Amino acid sequence: MTHTDFSSLPLDSALLDNLASLNFTQMTPIQAQGLPLVLAGQDVIAQASTGSGKTLTFGLGVLSRLNVNLNRVQAMVLCPTRELADQVARELRRLARTLANVKLVSLCGGSPTAAQTATLQFGAHIVVGTPGRILKHLQQGSLNLDALNTLVLDEADRMLDMGFADDIHNVVEFVPKARQTLLFSATYPEEIGTLSRGLQQQPAEISVADEKNGSNIVELWFEVSQDQRRSALATLLAHYAPASAVVFCNTKRACQEVADHLGSLGFAALALNGDLEQRERDQVLVRFANGSANILVATDVAARGLDIRELEAVINYEVTQDPQVHIHRIGRTGRAGHQGLALSLYSAKEAYRVNMIEEYQRAPMAHGDLSSLNGTTAPRQPAMVTLNIAGGRKTKIRAGDILGALTRDAGISGDQIGKIDITEMQSYVAIHKDVARQALKHLQQGKVKGRSVRVSKLG
């Protein structure tokens, strides 16, 4: 019998108390299968989708082996994107908050290397980052991994898709051979097995079935000709009018073209692809997450690692060639008991891909009729607007400072202020569009934390 209560695990009482305070009492399937192996020090290769609880699985393993009295890097997590690395770092810090003096450093592109080097000089217990930037620090000698005991590869399939195989192997050259290696992947292409054989010692293999087949997702397929595809997408968005939707394309070019087309029709759509500069990418993600844009058009690689909660709909503008990727795409909706909608467009030439997905899911696909939908409804507009403040953690700006400037000084009601995001050099605040002009004017003419700041509206 598999125990699912965290208290059944051989964890330090401080970690168990923190889990209880975070309302983590029962383990998810990946945690119930993986944690006993991870805590026993065994190498593990696990297939599990985003949102399955894998970060906590390897996070508890990392923290349980940590010696905070040894001011050296003992664990490293490699991630395919800066966004996923930031997400993992936040979760690890949350899990470690009852442990004294745990030092975690994020090493990703998009931030100055010199500043990261200066931070590393003060020591670190855990490093989270992208392969390219971590390799750069290893090669210049600012990062030492001689004391490393745990290596984690998160979203390993996407790292391979993004061409990081050589960087991963070069990083591993700096890592002690006597270590625990944990490999997590949403899909299991042949390349993952090859990567595992080169990095792991007799790993235990775990596979957790995707939860797409639950009743929380309504999935419909629509057959279209190639020249109907754009108009069909607009019809779906107009008819179903989701408060938030991710539209998946197979290429960066299609992604940008679709976002531009939707924008020309009046939809609040943003493109997310690998050609964006880091600041542009940050702003796209902030605007989508805080509700000031409700449609995100993305490629699979660009979307991996996004932390999107309560996503109402996923739309496949193009069908993926990999059934596992399809399940991963639509599994982003219908989470945490919420109803989700998965809509897919396909042409007659792509029918064989639909058949592959049906075989993989062992269930026939339900088909919808575009002609029965009302595509004349005006595009749904987001309720929020994002303001960008030129200042962040480096200038000691906190969310409370921005909230105070808007509520106390500008007289804006707290329920008209949405999510506040603080990065190293920038801050973003979502404001209800009815008071956005008032908020912008006040911040431009007033002060945040006692000093004037540059403020602009995004979009």
C-alpha positions as a Markdown table, in Angstrom:
| # | Residue | x | y | z |
|---|---|---|---|---|
| 1 | Met | 0.0 | 0.0 | 0.0 |
| 2 | Thr | 1.3 | 3.5 | -1.0 |
| 3 | His | 1.2 | 6.0 | 1.8 |
| 4 | Thr | 0.1 | 9.5 | 0.6 |
| 5 | Asp | 0.5 | 11.5 | 3.8 |
| 6 | Phe | 3.6 | 13.6 | 4.0 |
| 7 | Ser | 4.0 | 12.7 | 7.6 |
| 8 | Ser | 4.8 | 9.1 | 6.5 |
| 9 | Leu | 8.1 | 10.3 | 5.0 |
| 10 | Pro | 11.4 | 10.5 | 6.8 |
| 11 | Leu | 11.5 | 14.3 | 6.7 |
| 12 | Asp | 12.9 | 16.8 | 9.3 |
| 13 | Ser | 10.2 | 18.1 | 11.5 |
| 14 | Ala | 10.8 | 21.7 | 10.3 |
| 15 | Leu | 10.1 | 20.6 | 6.7 |
| 16 | Leu | 6.9 | 18.7 | 7.8 |
| 17 | Asp | 5.7 | 21.7 | 9.8 |
| 18 | Asn | 6.2 | 24.0 | 6.8 |
| 19 | Leu | 4.4 | 21.6 | 4.5 |
| 20 | Ala | 1.5 | 21.6 | 6.9 |
| 21 | Ser | 1.5 | 25.5 | 7.0 |
| 22 | Leu | 1.4 | 25.5 | 3.2 |
| 23 | Asn | -1.6 | 23.1 | 3.3 |
| 24 | Phe | 0.4 | 20.3 | 1.8 |
| 25 | Thr | -0.9 | 17.2 | 3.6 |
| 26 | Gln | -1.6 | 14.5 | 0.9 |
| 27 | Met | 1.0 | 13.7 | -1.8 |
| 28 | Thr | 0.2 | 13.8 | -5.5 |
| 29 | Pro | 0.9 | 10.6 | -7.5 |
| 30 | Ile | 4.3 | 11.7 | -8.6 |
| 31 | Gln | 5.2 | 12.7 | -5.0 |
| 32 | Ala | 3.9 | 9.4 | -3.6 |
| 33 | Gln | 5.9 | 7.3 | -6.1 |
| 34 | Gly | 9.0 | 9.5 | -6.3 |
| 35 | Leu | 9.7 | 10.9 | -2.8 |
| 36 | Pro | 10.6 | 7.6 | -1.1 |
| 37 | Leu | 13.1 | 6.9 | -3.9 |
| 38 | Val | 14.4 | 10.5 | -3.9 |
| 39 | Leu | 14.8 | 10.6 | -0.1 |
| 40 | Ala | 16.6 | 7.2 | -0.3 |
| 41 | Gly | 19.2 | 8.8 | -2.5 |
| 42 | Gln | 18.4 | 6.8 | -5.6 |
| 43 | Asp | 18.7 | 8.2 | -9.2 |
| 44 | Val | 15.2 | 8.7 | -10.6 |
| 45 | Ile | 13.8 | 9.4 | -14.1 |
| 46 | Ala | 10.3 | 10.6 | -13.9 |
| 47 | Gln | 7.7 | 11.4 | -16.6 |
| 48 | Ala | 5.1 | 13.8 | -15.3 |
| 49 | Ser | 3.4 | 16.9 | -16.7 |
| 50 | Thr | 3.5 | 20.5 | -15.5 |
| 51 | Gly | 1.4 | 20.9 | -12.4 |
| 52 | Ser | 1.8 | 17.4 | -11.2 |
| 53 | Gly | 3.9 | 18.3 | -8.2 |
| 54 | Lys | 7.4 | 17.4 | -9.4 |
| 55 | Thr | 9.1 | 20.6 | -8.1 |
| 56 | Leu | 8.1 | 19.6 | -4.5 |
| 57 | Thr | 9.3 | 16.0 | -5.3 |
| 58 | Phe | 12.9 | 17.0 | -6.0 |
| 59 | Gly | 12.7 | 20.1 | -3.8 |
| 60 | Leu | 12.2 | 18.1 | -0.6 |
| 61 | Gly | 15.0 | 15.7 | -1.7 |
| 62 | Val | 17.4 | 18.6 | -2.2 |
| 63 | Leu | 16.5 | 20.3 | 1.1 |
| 64 | Ser | 16.6 | 17.0 | 3.1 |
| 65 | Arg | 20.2 | 16.4 | 2.1 |
| 66 | Leu | 21.4 | 20.0 | 2.6 |
| 67 | Asn | 24.1 | 20.9 | 5.2 |
| 68 | Val | 23.6 | 24.6 | 5.8 |
| 69 | Asn | 26.8 | 24.7 | 7.8 |
| 70 | Leu | 28.7 | 23.9 | 4.6 |
| 71 | Asn | 28.7 | 27.1 | 2.6 |
| 72 | Arg | 29.2 | 25.4 | -0.8 |
| 73 | Val | 26.9 | 24.5 | -3.7 |
| 74 | Gln | 25.4 | 21.1 | -2.8 |
| 75 | Ala | 22.5 | 21.0 | -5.3 |
| 76 | Met | 21.8 | 22.3 | -8.8 |
| 77 | Val | 18.6 | 22.4 | -10.8 |
| 78 | Leu | 18.9 | 22.9 | -14.6 |
| 79 | Cys | 15.9 | 24.4 | -16.4 |
| 80 | Pro | 15.2 | 25.1 | -20.0 |
| 81 | Thr | 14.0 | 28.7 | -19.5 |
| 82 | Arg | 14.5 | 31.6 | -17.2 |
| 83 | Glu | 10.8 | 31.6 | -16.3 |
| 84 | Leu | 10.8 | 28.0 | -15.2 |
| 85 | Ala | 14.0 | 28.6 | -13.2 |
| 86 | Asp | 12.4 | 31.6 | -11.5 |
| 87 | Gln | 9.3 | 29.4 | -10.7 |
| 88 | Val | 11.5 | 26.6 | -9.3 |
| 89 | Ala | 13.6 | 29.1 | -7.2 |
| 90 | Arg | 10.4 | 30.6 | -5.7 |
| 91 | Glu | 9.0 | 27.2 | -4.8 |
| 92 | Leu | 12.3 | 26.0 | -3.2 |
| 93 | Arg | 12.5 | 29.2 | -1.2 |
| 94 | Arg | 9.0 | 28.6 | 0.0 |
| 95 | Leu | 9.8 | 25.0 | 1.0 |
| 96 | Ala | 12.9 | 26.1 | 2.8 |
| 97 | Arg | 11.5 | 29.0 | 4.8 |
| 98 | Thr | 11.6 | 27.1 | 8.1 |
| 99 | Leu | 15.2 | 26.1 | 7.6 |
| 100 | Ala | 17.8 | 28.5 | 8.8 |
| 101 | Asn | 20.2 | 30.4 | 6.4 |
| 102 | Val | 19.5 | 28.4 | 3.2 |
| 103 | Lys | 21.2 | 30.3 | 0.3 |
| 104 | Leu | 19.8 | 29.9 | -3.2 |
| 105 | Val | 21.2 | 31.7 | -6.3 |
| 106 | Ser | 19.5 | 31.9 | -9.7 |
| 107 | Leu | 21.8 | 31.9 | -12.7 |
| 108 | Cys | 20.0 | 32.6 | -16.0 |
| 109 | Gly | 20.5 | 34.7 | -19.1 |
| 110 | Gly | 18.9 | 38.1 | -19.2 |
| 111 | Ser | 20.7 | 39.2 | -16.0 |
| 112 | Pro | 24.2 | 40.6 | -15.8 |
| 113 | Thr | 26.9 | 38.0 | -15.4 |
| 114 | Ala | 29.0 | 40.3 | -13.2 |
| 115 | Ala | 26.2 | 40.7 | -10.7 |
| 116 | Gln | 25.7 | 37.0 | -10.5 |
| 117 | Thr | 29.4 | 36.5 | -10.0 |
| 118 | Ala | 29.4 | 38.9 | -7.1 |
| 119 | Thr | 26.5 | 37.1 | -5.5 |
| 120 | Leu | 28.3 | 33.8 | -5.8 |
| 121 | Gln | 31.3 | 35.1 | -3.9 |
| 122 | Phe | 29.2 | 35.1 | -0.8 |
| 123 | Gly | 28.5 | 31.4 | -1.2 |
| 124 | Ala | 25.4 | 29.4 | -2.0 |
| 125 | His | 23.9 | 26.0 | -1.1 |
| 126 | Ile | 21.6 | 25.7 | -4.1 |
| 127 | Val | 21.9 | 26.9 | -7.7 |
| 128 | Val | 19.0 | 27.1 | -10.1 |
| 129 | Gly | 19.5 | 28.2 | -13.7 |
| 130 | Thr | 19.7 | 27.6 | -17.4 |
| 131 | Pro | 22.5 | 25.4 | -18.9 |
| 132 | Gly | 24.2 | 28.1 | -20.9 |
| 133 | Arg | 24.6 | 30.6 | -18.1 |
| 134 | Ile | 25.6 | 28.0 | -15.6 |
| 135 | Leu | 28.2 | 26.7 | -18.0 |
| 136 | Lys | 29.6 | 30.2 | -18.5 |
| 137 | His | 30.1 | 30.6 | -14.7 |
| 138 | Leu | 31.7 | 27.2 | -14.5 |
| 139 | Gln | 34.1 | 28.0 | -17.3 |
| 140 | Gln | 35.1 | 31.4 | -15.8 |
| 141 | Gly | 35.6 | 29.8 | -12.4 |
| 142 | Ser | 32.9 | 31.8 | -10.5 |
| 143 | Leu | 30.9 | 28.6 | -9.8 |
| 144 | Asn | 32.4 | 25.6 | -8.1 |
| 145 | Leu | 30.5 | 22.3 | -7.9 |
| 146 | Asp | 33.0 | 20.1 | -6.1 |
| 147 | Ala | 30.6 | 19.6 | -3.1 |
| 148 | Leu | 27.5 | 18.9 | -5.2 |
| 149 | Asn | 25.5 | 15.9 | -4.1 |
| 150 | Thr | 22.2 | 16.4 | -6.1 |
| 151 | Leu | 21.8 | 17.2 | -9.8 |
| 152 | Val | 18.3 | 17.9 | -11.1 |
| 153 | Leu | 17.3 | 18.2 | -14.7 |
| 154 | Asp | 13.8 | 19.7 | -14.9 |
| 155 | Glu | 11.8 | 19.6 | -18.2 |
| 156 | Ala | 14.6 | 17.7 | -19.7 |
| 157 | Asp | 12.7 | 17.1 | -23.0 |
| 158 | Arg | 12.4 | 20.8 | -23.6 |
| 159 | Met | 16.1 | 21.4 | -22.9 |
| 160 | Leu | 16.9 | 18.8 | -25.6 |
| 161 | Asp | 14.3 | 20.4 | -27.9 |
| 162 | Met | 16.0 | 23.8 | -27.4 |
| 163 | Gly | 19.5 | 22.4 | -28.3 |
| 164 | Phe | 21.0 | 22.3 | -24.8 |
| 165 | Ala | 22.3 | 18.7 | -25.0 |
| 166 | Asp | 25.9 | 19.8 | -25.5 |
| 167 | Asp | 25.7 | 22.4 | -22.7 |
| 168 | Ile | 24.2 | 19.8 | -20.3 |
| 169 | His | 27.0 | 17.4 | -21.0 |
| 170 | Asn | 29.6 | 20.1 | -20.6 |
| 171 | Val | 28.1 | 21.2 | -17.3 |
| 172 | Val | 28.2 | 17.6 | -16.0 |
| 173 | Glu | 31.9 | 17.5 | -16.7 |
| 174 | Phe | 32.2 | 19.9 | -13.6 |
| 175 | Val | 30.0 | 17.7 | -11.4 |
| 176 | Pro | 31.2 | 15.0 | -9.1 |
| 177 | Lys | 30.5 | 11.5 | -10.3 |
| 178 | Ala | 29.3 | 10.4 | -6.9 |
| 179 | Arg | 26.0 | 12.2 | -6.8 |
| 180 | Gln | 22.3 | 11.7 | -7.1 |
| 181 | Thr | 20.8 | 12.6 | -10.5 |
| 182 | Leu | 17.1 | 13.3 | -10.8 |
| 183 | Leu | 15.6 | 13.7 | -14.3 |
| 184 | Phe | 12.1 | 15.0 | -14.9 |
| 185 | Ser | 10.4 | 15.1 | -18.3 |
| 186 | Ala | 6.8 | 15.8 | -19.5 |
| 187 | Thr | 7.3 | 13.5 | -22.5 |
| 188 | Tyr | 9.6 | 10.6 | -23.1 |
| 189 | Pro | 11.2 | 10.7 | -26.5 |
| 190 | Glu | 14.1 | 8.3 | -27.3 |
| 191 | Glu | 16.6 | 11.1 | -26.6 |
| 192 | Ile | 15.6 | 11.2 | -22.9 |
| 193 | Gly | 16.7 | 7.5 | -22.6 |
| 194 | Thr | 20.0 | 8.4 | -24.2 |
| 195 | Leu | 20.5 | 11.4 | -21.9 |
| 196 | Ser | 19.7 | 9.3 | -18.8 |
| 197 | Arg | 22.2 | 6.6 | -19.7 |
| 198 | Gly | 24.9 | 9.2 | -19.9 |
| 199 | Leu | 24.1 | 10.8 | -16.6 |
| 200 | Gln | 22.4 | 8.3 | -14.2 |
| 201 | Gln | 23.3 | 5.1 | -12.4 |
| 202 | Gln | 20.5 | 2.4 | -12.5 |
| 203 | Pro | 17.7 | 5.0 | -12.2 |
| 204 | Ala | 14.2 | 4.0 | -11.0 |
| 205 | Glu | 11.7 | 4.9 | -13.7 |
| 206 | Ile | 8.4 | 6.5 | -12.8 |
| 207 | Ser | 5.6 | 7.5 | -15.1 |
| 208 | Val | 2.5 | 9.3 | -13.9 |
| 209 | Ala | -0.4 | 9.4 | -16.4 |
| 210 | Asp | -1.6 | 12.8 | -17.4 |
| 211 | Glu | -4.8 | 13.8 | -15.9 |
| 212 | Lys | -6.4 | 15.1 | -19.1 |
| 213 | Asn | -9.0 | 12.3 | -19.2 |
| 214 | Gly | -10.7 | 13.7 | -16.1 |
| 215 | Ser | -14.1 | 15.2 | -16.5 |
| 216 | Asn | -12.9 | 18.8 | -15.9 |
| 217 | Ile | -11.8 | 19.2 | -19.6 |
| 218 | Val | -14.3 | 19.4 | -22.5 |
| 219 | Glu | -12.3 | 18.6 | -25.7 |
| 220 | Leu | -13.6 | 19.4 | -29.2 |
| 221 | Trp | -12.1 | 19.1 | -32.7 |
| 222 | Phe | -13.0 | 21.2 | -35.7 |
| 223 | Glu | -12.0 | 20.2 | -39.3 |
| 224 | Val | -11.1 | 23.2 | -41.4 |
| 225 | Ser | -9.3 | 23.9 | -44.7 |
| 226 | Gln | -6.0 | 25.7 | -44.5 |
| 227 | Asp | -7.4 | 29.0 | -45.7 |
| 228 | Gln | -10.2 | 28.8 | -43.1 |
| 229 | Arg | -7.8 | 28.3 | -40.1 |
| 230 | Arg | -7.4 | 32.0 | -39.1 |
| 231 | Ser | -11.1 | 32.8 | -39.4 |
| 232 | Ala | -12.0 | 29.6 | -37.5 |
| 233 | Leu | -9.7 | 30.6 | -34.7 |
| 234 | Ala | -11.4 | 34.0 | -34.5 |
| 235 | Thr | -14.8 | 32.2 | -34.4 |
| 236 | Leu | -13.8 | 30.0 | -31.6 |
| 237 | Leu | -12.5 | 32.9 | -29.5 |
| 238 | Ala | -15.6 | 35.0 | -30.2 |
| 239 | His | -18.1 | 32.2 | -29.5 |
| 240 | Tyr | -16.5 | 30.8 | -26.3 |
| 241 | Ala | -15.0 | 34.2 | -25.2 |
| 242 | Pro | -12.6 | 32.6 | -22.6 |
| 243 | Ala | -11.3 | 34.9 | -19.9 |
| 244 | Ser | -7.9 | 33.4 | -20.6 |
| 245 | Ala | -6.6 | 31.2 | -23.4 |
| 246 | Val | -3.4 | 29.9 | -24.7 |
| 247 | Val | -3.3 | 29.3 | -28.5 |
| 248 | Phe | -0.6 | 26.8 | -29.6 |
| 249 | Cys | 1.3 | 27.0 | -32.9 |
| 250 | Asn | 4.0 | 24.7 | -34.1 |
| 251 | Thr | 6.4 | 27.4 | -35.3 |
| 252 | Lys | 7.6 | 30.8 | -34.2 |
| 253 | Arg | 6.5 | 32.4 | -37.5 |
| 254 | Ala | 3.0 | 31.1 | -37.2 |
| 255 | Cys | 2.9 | 32.3 | -33.6 |
| 256 | Gln | 3.7 | 35.9 | -34.5 |
| 257 | Glu | 1.4 | 35.9 | -37.6 |
| 258 | Val | -1.6 | 34.6 | -35.6 |
| 259 | Ala | -1.1 | 37.1 | -32.7 |
| 260 | Asp | -0.8 | 39.9 | -35.2 |
| 261 | His | -4.0 | 38.8 | -37.0 |
| 262 | Leu | -5.9 | 38.5 | -33.8 |
| 263 | Gly | -4.7 | 41.9 | -32.7 |
| 264 | Ser | -6.0 | 43.4 | -36.0 |
| 265 | Leu | -9.4 | 42.0 | -35.2 |
| 266 | Gly | -9.5 | 43.6 | -31.8 |
| 267 | Phe | -8.5 | 40.7 | -29.6 |
| 268 | Ala | -6.1 | 41.3 | -26.7 |
| 269 | Ala | -3.5 | 38.8 | -28.0 |
| 270 | Leu | 0.2 | 38.6 | -27.3 |
| 271 | Ala | 2.8 | 36.4 | -29.0 |
| 272 | Leu | 5.3 | 34.4 | -27.0 |
| 273 | Asn | 8.2 | 32.9 | -28.9 |
| 274 | Gly | 12.0 | 32.4 | -28.8 |
| 275 | Asp | 12.7 | 35.6 | -30.8 |
| 276 | Leu | 11.7 | 37.9 | -28.0 |
| 277 | Glu | 14.2 | 39.8 | -25.9 |
| 278 | Gln | 14.1 | 38.8 | -22.2 |
| 279 | Arg | 12.4 | 42.1 | -21.1 |
| 280 | Glu | 9.8 | 41.7 | -23.9 |
| 281 | Arg | 9.2 | 38.1 | -22.8 |
| 282 | Asp | 8.8 | 39.2 | -19.2 |
| 283 | Gln | 6.3 | 41.9 | -20.1 |
| 284 | Val | 4.2 | 39.5 | -22.2 |
| 285 | Leu | 4.1 | 37.0 | -19.4 |
| 286 | Val | 3.3 | 39.6 | -16.8 |
| 287 | Arg | 0.4 | 41.0 | -18.9 |
| 288 | Phe | -1.1 | 37.6 | -19.5 |
| 289 | Ala | -0.7 | 36.5 | -15.9 |
| 290 | Asn | -2.3 | 39.7 | -14.4 |
| 291 | Gly | -5.3 | 39.7 | -16.8 |
| 292 | Ser | -4.4 | 42.7 | -18.9 |
| 293 | Ala | -4.2 | 40.5 | -22.0 |
| 294 | Asn | -6.4 | 37.4 | -22.2 |
| 295 | Ile | -4.9 | 35.5 | -25.2 |
| 296 | Leu | -1.3 | 34.1 | -25.3 |
| 297 | Val | -0.2 | 32.7 | -28.7 |
| 298 | Ala | 2.8 | 30.5 | -28.1 |
| 299 | Thr | 5.0 | 27.7 | -29.3 |
| 300 | Asp | 5.5 | 24.6 | -27.2 |
| 301 | Val | 9.1 | 25.5 | -26.3 |
| 302 | Ala | 8.2 | 29.1 | -25.4 |
| 303 | Ala | 5.3 | 28.0 | -23.2 |
| 304 | Arg | 7.1 | 25.3 | -21.3 |
| 305 | Gly | 7.5 | 26.3 | -17.6 |
| 306 | Leu | 4.7 | 28.8 | -17.6 |
| 307 | Asp | 2.9 | 28.9 | -14.2 |
| 308 | Ile | -0.6 | 29.5 | -15.4 |
| 309 | Arg | -3.5 | 29.0 | -13.0 |
| 310 | Glu | -7.2 | 28.8 | -13.8 |
| 311 | Leu | -6.6 | 28.8 | -17.5 |
| 312 | Glu | -10.1 | 28.6 | -19.1 |
| 313 | Ala | -9.1 | 27.4 | -22.6 |
| 314 | Val | -6.4 | 25.9 | -24.7 |
| 315 | Ile | -6.7 | 26.1 | -28.5 |
| 316 | Asn | -4.5 | 24.1 | -30.8 |
| 317 | Tyr | -4.2 | 26.3 | -33.9 |
| 318 | Glu | -2.0 | 23.6 | -35.4 |
| 319 | Val | -1.9 | 19.9 | -34.4 |
| 320 | Thr | 1.3 | 18.7 | -32.9 |
| 321 | Gln | 3.0 | 15.6 | -34.3 |
| 322 | Asp | 3.5 | 14.1 | -30.8 |
| 323 | Pro | 0.4 | 12.8 | -28.9 |
| 324 | Gln | 2.2 | 13.3 | -25.6 |
| 325 | Val | 2.8 | 17.0 | -26.4 |
| 326 | His | -0.9 | 17.3 | -27.2 |
| 327 | Ile | -1.9 | 15.9 | -23.8 |
| 328 | His | 0.6 | 18.2 | -22.2 |
| 329 | Arg | -0.8 | 21.2 | -24.0 |
| 330 | Ile | -4.4 | 20.7 | -23.1 |
| 331 | Gly | -3.5 | 19.5 | -19.6 |
| 332 | Arg | -2.8 | 23.2 | -18.8 |
| 333 | Thr | -6.6 | 23.8 | -18.4 |
| 334 | Gly | -9.2 | 22.2 | -16.2 |
| 335 | Arg | -6.9 | 22.2 | -13.1 |
| 336 | Ala | -7.7 | 22.4 | -9.4 |
| 337 | Gly | -11.3 | 21.5 | -9.9 |
| 338 | His | -12.0 | 24.2 | -12.5 |
| 339 | Gln | -13.7 | 23.5 | -15.8 |
| 340 | Gly | -11.4 | 23.6 | -18.8 |
| 341 | Leu | -12.0 | 23.8 | -22.6 |
| 342 | Ala | -9.6 | 22.3 | -25.2 |
| 343 | Leu | -10.4 | 23.2 | -28.8 |
| 344 | Ser | -8.3 | 22.0 | -31.8 |
| 345 | Leu | -8.3 | 22.8 | -35.5 |
| 346 | Tyr | -7.1 | 20.3 | -38.1 |
| 347 | Ser | -7.1 | 20.0 | -41.8 |
| 348 | Ala | -7.8 | 16.8 | -43.8 |
| 349 | Lys | -4.0 | 16.4 | -44.3 |
| 350 | Glu | -3.6 | 16.4 | -40.5 |
| 351 | Ala | -6.3 | 13.8 | -39.8 |
| 352 | Tyr | -3.7 | 11.1 | -39.3 |
| 353 | Arg | -2.3 | 13.1 | -36.3 |
| 354 | Val | -5.8 | 13.2 | -34.8 |
| 355 | Asn | -5.9 | 9.4 | -35.2 |
| 356 | Met | -2.6 | 9.1 | -33.4 |
| 357 | Ile | -3.9 | 11.1 | -30.5 |
| 358 | Glu | -7.0 | 9.0 | -30.4 |
| 359 | Glu | -4.9 | 5.8 | -30.2 |
| 360 | Tyr | -2.7 | 7.3 | -27.6 |
| 361 | Gln | -5.7 | 8.4 | -25.4 |
| 362 | Arg | -7.6 | 5.2 | -26.3 |
| 363 | Ala | -10.7 | 7.2 | -26.8 |
| 364 | Pro | -12.4 | 8.8 | -29.9 |
| 365 | Met | -12.3 | 12.6 | -30.2 |
| 366 | Ala | -15.5 | 14.6 | -30.1 |
| 367 | His | -16.0 | 16.9 | -33.1 |
| 368 | Gly | -17.7 | 20.3 | -33.2 |
| 369 | Asp | -19.5 | 22.2 | -36.0 |
| 370 | Leu | -18.0 | 25.6 | -36.7 |
| 371 | Ser | -21.2 | 26.7 | -38.6 |
| 372 | Ser | -23.2 | 26.3 | -35.4 |
| 373 | Leu | -21.0 | 28.8 | -33.5 |
| 374 | Asn | -21.6 | 32.6 | -33.2 |
| 375 | Gly | -18.5 | 34.2 | -34.4 |
| 376 | Thr | -19.9 | 37.7 | -34.7 |
| 377 | Thr | -19.6 | 38.5 | -31.0 |
| 378 | Ala | -17.2 | 41.4 | -30.3 |
| 379 | Pro | -13.8 | 40.3 | -28.9 |
| 380 | Arg | -13.7 | 40.0 | -25.2 |
| 381 | Gln | -11.6 | 42.7 | -23.6 |
| 382 | Pro | -9.6 | 42.3 | -20.5 |
| 383 | Ala | -10.6 | 44.4 | -17.4 |
| 384 | Met | -7.1 | 45.3 | -16.4 |
| 385 | Val | -4.2 | 47.5 | -17.8 |
| 386 | Thr | -0.5 | 47.0 | -16.8 |
| 387 | Leu | 1.6 | 49.9 | -15.6 |
| 388 | Asn | 5.4 | 49.6 | -15.8 |
| 389 | Ile | 7.5 | 51.3 | -13.1 |
| 390 | Ala | 11.2 | 51.8 | -13.7 |
| 391 | Gly | 12.4 | 50.3 | -10.5 |
| 392 | Gly | 12.5 | 46.9 | -8.8 |
| 393 | Arg | 14.2 | 44.9 | -6.1 |
| 394 | Lys | 17.6 | 46.5 | -6.9 |
| 395 | Thr | 16.1 | 49.9 | -5.9 |
| 396 | Lys | 14.3 | 48.4 | -2.9 |
| 397 | Ile | 10.8 | 48.8 | -4.2 |
| 398 | Arg | 8.3 | 46.4 | -2.7 |
| 399 | Ala | 4.7 | 45.5 | -3.6 |
| 400 | Gly | 3.6 | 47.3 | -0.4 |
| 401 | Asp | 5.2 | 50.6 | -1.6 |
| 402 | Ile | 3.3 | 50.5 | -4.9 |
| 403 | Leu | 0.0 | 49.5 | -3.2 |
| 404 | Gly | 0.4 | 52.3 | -0.7 |
| 405 | Ala | 1.1 | 54.9 | -3.4 |
| 406 | Leu | -2.0 | 53.9 | -5.2 |
| 407 | Thr | -4.5 | 53.4 | -2.3 |
| 408 | Arg | -3.3 | 55.9 | 0.3 |
| 409 | Asp | -1.9 | 58.6 | -1.9 |
| 410 | Ala | -4.0 | 58.3 | -5.1 |
| 411 | Gly | -7.2 | 57.2 | -3.4 |
| 412 | Ile | -7.7 | 54.1 | -5.6 |
| 413 | Ser | -9.6 | 51.3 | -4.1 |
| 414 | Gly | -7.7 | 48.1 | -3.3 |
| 415 | Asp | -10.1 | 46.0 | -5.3 |
| 416 | Gln | -9.2 | 47.9 | -8.4 |
| 417 | Ile | -5.6 | 46.9 | -8.1 |
| 418 | Gly | -4.5 | 43.5 | -9.4 |
| 419 | Lys | -1.3 | 41.5 | -9.4 |
| 420 | Ile | 1.9 | 43.3 | -8.6 |
| 421 | Asp | 5.1 | 41.8 | -10.0 |
| 422 | Ile | 8.6 | 42.9 | -8.9 |
| 423 | Thr | 11.7 | 42.0 | -10.9 |
| 424 | Glu | 15.3 | 43.1 | -10.4 |
| 425 | Met | 15.0 | 46.4 | -12.3 |
| 426 | Gln | 11.2 | 46.7 | -13.1 |
| 427 | Ser | 7.9 | 46.6 | -11.4 |
| 428 | Tyr | 4.5 | 45.9 | -12.9 |
| 429 | Val | 1.1 | 46.6 | -11.5 |
| 430 | Ala | -2.3 | 45.6 | -13.0 |
| 431 | Ile | -4.9 | 48.4 | -12.6 |
| 432 | His | -8.6 | 48.2 | -13.5 |
| 433 | Lys | -9.0 | 50.1 | -16.8 |
| 434 | Asp | -11.6 | 52.4 | -15.3 |
| 435 | Val | -8.9 | 54.0 | -13.1 |
| 436 | Ala | -5.8 | 53.3 | -15.1 |
| 437 | Arg | -5.4 | 56.9 | -16.4 |
| 438 | Gln | -5.8 | 58.2 | -12.8 |
| 439 | Ala | -3.2 | 55.8 | -11.5 |
| 440 | Leu | -0.8 | 56.5 | -14.3 |
| 441 | Lys | -1.1 | 60.3 | -13.8 |
| 442 | His | -0.6 | 60.0 | -10.1 |
| 443 | Leu | 2.4 | 57.8 | -10.3 |
| 444 | Gln | 4.0 | 60.0 | -12.9 |
| 445 | Gln | 3.5 | 63.1 | -10.8 |
| 446 | Gly | 3.9 | 61.6 | -7.4 |
| 447 | Lys | 6.5 | 59.4 | -5.7 |
| 448 | Val | 7.0 | 55.7 | -4.8 |
| 449 | Lys | 8.9 | 55.1 | -1.6 |
| 450 | Gly | 9.8 | 58.8 | -1.4 |
| 451 | Arg | 11.3 | 59.2 | -4.8 |
| 452 | Ser | 10.1 | 60.0 | -8.3 |
| 453 | Val | 9.9 | 57.1 | -10.8 |
| 454 | Arg | 9.3 | 56.7 | -14.5 |
| 455 | Val | 6.0 | 55.0 | -15.2 |
| 456 | Ser | 4.4 | 54.0 | -18.5 |
| 457 | Lys | 1.4 | 51.9 | -19.7 |
| 458 | Leu | 2.1 | 48.7 | -21.5 |
| 459 | Gly | 0.2 | 47.9 | -24.7 |
